[in-house]
Amino acid sequence: MNFENLTEKVAAVALKTGAFIRQERKRFSYDEVEFKGDSDLVSYVDKESEKQIITGLKKILPEAGFITEEETTEQEQKEFTWIIDPLDGTTNFVHGIPNYCVSIGLMHEHEIVAGVVYEVANDECFYAWKEGGAYLNKKRIHASRAASFSDCILATGFPYYEFHRLDEYLKILHQLMESTQGLRRMGSAAADMAYVACGRYGGYFEYNLNSYDIAGGVILVKEAGGTVTDFRGGDDFVFGREIVAGGAIHPLLLDVIKRHW
């Protein structure tokens, strides 16, 4: 399979859907928000965007299965499986905060082989495919080479449910606050991964994640020369609900997490 050609087509789908999201944001009202949980928001924009993406991806790879956030199609894992978050950062979107993404990953058996993250408000399209490198708007990108916390900004995400590991998480934050240039919480895991891939962040970690939150970004980081693991340093990050992604800082970041987790 020509993953380069496939990724170009996926990027076109993401851009088209992003244009729809951008247009809808101009007229969107908070009254149109639905709640899947106490802090888990969804809107008609999420659902319609997902339908558009699925329609486009079925034309590219008809035999593939789907794992999607809004479950607007049958959820089935096959040899090739699309893993989709049509609007990662929904809470940002509904409040008018300009950090939300279309995220699409293609998994072959158990490996992510292509990914696209389109940050809609900034019109930045990140994409990568297996053994092809990582790109931002057609320019090659690379993960940060900074190997010291004092040279890095790191990103994370705050939990909004399942708070039973909060004490351990806060201990990690405490140590990193004292040793880095700063910590950021943008509210979009897909954007965080993309920013690691292009070197804006030295690293990123988060728990309580779903596969569709990070699938599009995994291969971005890997193909940009970075490393992606779970909190133990293993490879159970797509479905394991926790992730550590980084450039040269990854071993140090992982060591801090292991110490407290």
Buried (B, 14 or more C-beta within 10 A) or exposed (E): EEBBEBBBBBBBBBBBBBEBBBEBBEEBEEEEBEEEEEEEBBBEBBBBBBBBBBEBBBEBBEEBBBBBBBEBBEEEBBEBBBBBBBBBBBBBBBEEBEBBBBBBBBBBEEEBBBBBBBBBBEEBBBBBBBEBBBBBEEEEBBBBEBBEBEBBBBBBBEBEEEEEBEEBBEBBBEBBEEBBEEBBEBBBBBBBBBBBBBBBBBBBBBBBBBBBBBBBBBBBBBBBBBBBBBBBBEEEBBBBBBBBBBBBBBBBBBEBBEEBB
